Amino acid sequence: MYETGEFLQRLFIKIEGDKIHFGSSDPKTPLILDNDNLLSRDLFGLTDENLRELIEQDLLPFLLNLQRQTLDV
């Protein structure tokens, strides 16, 4: 397997209802994800640090603002 950049060029986000799926349409994706020497099945997920940052910087301020608007305070 050689680095061609196709994996990154074919990254996608798919929204289905209330779920968001990340993936790549590169035909080598299963080989890449199953290879212990390259990446892992967790490649498209959020790390604990990423999740904490998302909650603190995006989700929490959004929810607080929404509550303030809803309560008119």
Phi, psi and omega per residue, in radians:
M1 nan 2.348 -3.116
Y2 -2.089 2.613 3.089
E3 -1.295 1.992 3.138
T4 -2.044 -0.257 -3.075
G5 1.514 -0.097 -3.086
E6 -1.134 -0.639 -3.136
F7 -1.005 -0.875 -3.135
L8 -1.208 -0.626 3.130
Q9 -1.152 -0.420 -3.089
R10 -1.813 0.279 3.070
L11 -1.128 2.541 3.122
F12 -2.553 2.818 3.000
I13 -2.165 2.249 -3.118
K14 -2.134 2.207 3.139
I15 -1.821 2.167 3.109
E16 -2.247 1.808 -3.116
G17 1.116 -2.097 -3.135
D18 -1.755 0.306 -3.123
K19 -2.070 2.567 3.071
I20 -2.078 2.216 3.131
H21 -1.968 2.332 3.068
F22 -1.869 2.524 3.123
G23 -2.934 -3.022 3.074
S24 -2.454 2.387 3.127
S25 -1.557 0.128 3.060
D26 -1.081 2.251 -3.122
P27 -1.065 -0.317 3.131
K28 -1.487 -0.015 -3.064
T29 -0.912 -0.848 3.123
P30 -1.046 -0.687 3.116
L31 -1.128 -0.690 -3.138
I32 -1.175 -0.813 -3.075
L33 -1.232 -0.494 -3.125
D34 -1.581 -0.039 -3.089
N35 -1.583 2.008 -3.118
D36 -1.108 -0.403 -3.105
N37 -1.504 -0.177 -3.082
L38 -1.909 -1.497 -3.060
L39 -2.188 -2.708 3.117
S40 -2.632 3.059 3.098
R41 -1.139 -0.327 -3.137
D42 -1.477 0.076 -3.063
L43 -0.939 -0.707 -3.046
F44 -1.601 0.054 -3.137
G45 -1.652 3.077 3.101
L46 -1.699 2.429 3.016
T47 -1.327 2.926 3.096
D48 -1.023 -0.706 3.140
E49 -1.139 -0.752 3.104
N50 -1.073 -0.742 -3.120
L51 -1.150 -0.759 3.105
R52 -1.045 -0.780 3.137
E53 -1.107 -0.749 3.121
L54 -1.072 -0.769 -3.135
I55 -1.137 -0.851 -3.064
E56 -1.215 -0.691 -3.024
Q57 -1.610 -0.450 -3.052
D58 -2.078 -0.970 -3.005
L59 -1.218 -0.869 -3.107
L60 -1.070 -0.866 3.090
P61 -1.034 -0.675 3.112
F62 -1.077 -0.831 -3.118
L63 -1.152 -0.703 3.101
L64 -1.100 -0.753 3.110
N65 -1.117 -0.732 3.112
L66 -1.078 -0.747 3.116
Q67 -1.117 -0.724 3.122
R68 -1.082 -0.741 3.122
Q69 -1.155 -0.719 -3.121
T70 -1.136 -0.700 -3.126
L71 -1.531 -0.079 -3.137
D72 0.960 0.879 3.084
V73 -2.048 nan nan
